[in-house]
Amino acid sequence: MIAFLLSFIACAAPAAQYDESELTPAVAAELEAALARGEADDAHAELYRLAMLEWSSVDPVLDALEDVVLGSDDQERARNARWLESHLEWNDGRLRSARSRMQHLDEDFPSAQTHWALGCLCDTLDDRDAAREAYEAALEASPDAAFEARLRLRLAMLELGVQSDDDEEMQKAAEALIAFGEEEGRSDDDRNRAAVVLSLDGRFEAAIDLFRVGDESTGQGEAFRRELRDAEWAIRAEKADAAKEHALRAVQLAGPKRDRRYALGILVEAHRLDDSLGDLVAILEANEDRTDEETQVWIDLLRETGRFEEALAWFRSSEEEGGGQLDDEVRRQLLDLCREWGREDLLEREYRNLVAAHPASIVWREGLSRFLIEKGRPDEARAVWSDYLTDDALAPYVLTAAESMAGLG
């Protein structure tokens, strides 16, 4: 009975066709699993990872697969081994050898998948004619709609990505891609991929028309990225109204501060297109729920457009709301504003207020001293530091103050 079971198991399990002692048990098991996956794009991925971890090379696995190709009576198993050989070399950067293997496999066992893989390899090696021929063969062989979309996009990228003196030919390729995106029933993802290809060729207006941001089901993060992309394309196309519309929506959809800051930068750039920064100032000013980032942009724009009184009014109201307290960064901006505006009286007064409010702080005294020296008032500049000689509470900072004074000359 035992002998019968052993003989049954021996018949049921296919021979490995390779020397399993040359591989680790984990690699051997994964090799068999990969062979069973057929022509999956990622059939080789885990096998490659294990081989690199074990030997920093795929050669032992390639040797085993070659033994399978030569020793197997199972055509499907041999074909899958050849598929894996090509993909392992492809993953390892041996592109010409990988293409050669895939060409022979495509000749012996042609399928939509082998055509596709061969096209990708030729594409990577910049052999556009061969890539086009392989993609077209895959398109003819595959009835799958999703696969068809991938292929048509690749074909369009081949046509649009090449430098050509034939404008008419390039326009036809673009029109074919637009028609593909606009076909009834075409998914937003396919439309958007087509739009991205058009944008890569500098056809930003066509890309904007084709691109779809989506609805609430898209998700806030993805909607933000799509609005931002549309805004950037519109700027490249010099379409100010579209750029402002999409950039404003991106600001409203932004989550993290870094996203909001970037979107605000795009929004400012969009308004520069048609010299409408004043409109943006009004939009930000009217927003009672401004974020800190939006307030900062608003203040910067007030300064840039010369509306110093409005900016100063905001600083003053913020100071009142904060009980007379502003953080150091805001104080520096206020001082810069006074300097830009030419209001030296306000600049001096603000420095003196800061010195009085923060007597131990060197930075404000240093700033006031420098200002007074520039105005030819050296005695007053020295007097700024006199507290350090009379106030015991400031005694620990005397040396630091002396160094600062020496730096001022």
Secondary structure, DSSP 8 states (H G I E B T S, - for coil): -HHHHHHHHHHHS----S-GGGS-HHHHHHHHHHHHT-S-TTTTHHHHHHHHHHHSSSHHHHHHHHHHHHH-S-HHHHHHHHHHHHHHHHHTT-HHHHHHHHHHHHHHS--HHHHHHHHHHHHHTT-HHHHHHHHHHHHHH---HHHHHHHHHHHHHHHHHS--S-HHHHHHHHHHHHHHHHSTT--HHHHHHHHHHHHHTT-HHHHHHH-----GGG-HHHHHHHHHHHHHHHHHTT-HHHHHHHHHHHHHH--SHHHHHHHHHHHHHHHHHTT-HHHHHHHHHH-TT--HHHHHHHHHHHHHTT-HHHHHHHHHHHHHHTTT---HHHHHHHHHHHHHHT-HHHHHHHHHHHHHH-TT-HHHHHHHHHHHHHTT-HHHHHHTTTHHHH-GGGGGGHHHHHHHHHHH-
